[in-house]
């Protein structure tokens, strides 16, 4: 009677895959959301004052186009991380542009 010892089964996952395919893209989603949310307080202050003052809303229009393009790409490429990073940005920049338009034209 012989007994054989077997080594513990190796896990089916690899740390490189977890870090580079899930952790890093998730951090990118958080950083992207922080980027798009940065001017929200400034616009809120301007809305309370009733004037744009020295606040420049032009970058928000560019950000809206950027988010729209990346959202369309992520949808067709079926990339959930790019989609998750740009949908909140698209919503935020639309709100920023509407607020700036309200102050500038009304």
Helices and strands as residue ranges (DSSP letters): H 15-18, I 19-23, H 24-37, H 40-49, H 58-77, H 80-105
